């Protein structure tokens, strides 16, 4: 009876410890304060608890719900499901003072490891996705997720922007600080560890803990991490880990895009338009809408020369092909063409055909500057001011320019 009661107490102890830890971490992550309270809690309480899996289903559900608030699931990767991207809400507080103590890189690293620990323990999918993201980043296959650096597997753009704004430093300076302090423990180049990452969903957490202990062998947090991330618990988690492969999928390339921009270029006027002699042209107020592969575009063209000018308003539609951030539009459409000479003007109905190539350069999760190259062939029946006769004429238009794009993946439209 005594042994049974002791076992139940031990199980309840770990459930209560984890619940309290999740509450403290949530409060700290939400307020970006009270980091020392979390650190004091693990130093004072973790060694007296047998850290195994919590067996109380009610408490497991309650803690699982709490840890979901400790990470985000959205990112700009265009070929990965939203829920297959996870970003722990890491805190960056090295050098800050709390309760009369200046917190160090060591404190910061211990806090963030414990943050990952409690999430991974109670969210199997998080552990699986985190393993995959870190494996991709460390193997330098960054294009799979759209990462520019290894740090992108740990911190997303919103976290970088928020922290750099609070710190009053540039994003690049913050990245440099993180990589050379606490974040370096997650993204050290270690080929043997990288190979082991694929063996189970928790090796990345154990490796990060070992990296901490190696870097801070005399740290008061060393026995804490050894107690929390112990081999018995890790093996128990591995035995029940999520076996689902993280699937990259093409459907997330489907998106809605809208852009406004400006083009400038040179028209080549065909036979019959010698009188116009346009010197250059501009495509102003260009509006482009893309829904998956369908493209609709409104474009106003203006031609200029010393004696006359012309204005064209075109409605274009067509089919889109995309290759990553590059794309090609196959366009056709109808519009009007108006020539202005002195006080006279003539309006014609015009048909257009064209090609438009571009490359999106994302500057936020949804926003992009998109340089464009466009060729269109426009045709209409033109009335010569010299002979009064009508004949079909052609205008080749060559444009370069850019539009401001808003791109929303269908997976984020609810």
ABEGO torsion letter per residue (X at the ends): XAAAAAAAAAAAAAAAAAAAAAAAAAAAAAAGBGAAAAAAAAAAAAAABBBBBBABAAAAAAAAAAAAAABBABBABAABBAAABBBBBBBBABGBBBGGBBBBAAAAAAAAAAAAAAAAAABAAAAAAAAAAAAAAAAGBAAAAGBABAAAAABBAAAAAAAAAAAGBBAAAAAAAAAABAAAAAABBBAAAAAAAAABAAAAAAAAAAAAAAABAABAAAAAAAAABBAAAAAAAAAABBABBBBBBAAAABBBBBBBBBBBBBBBBBBGAAAAGBABBBBBGBBBBBBEABBBBBBBBBBBBAABBBBBBBBBBEBBBBBEABBBBBBBEBBBBBBBBEABBBBBBBBBBBBBBBBBBBABAABBBBBBBBBBBBBBBBBBAAAGBBBBBBBBBBBBEBBBBBBBBAAABX
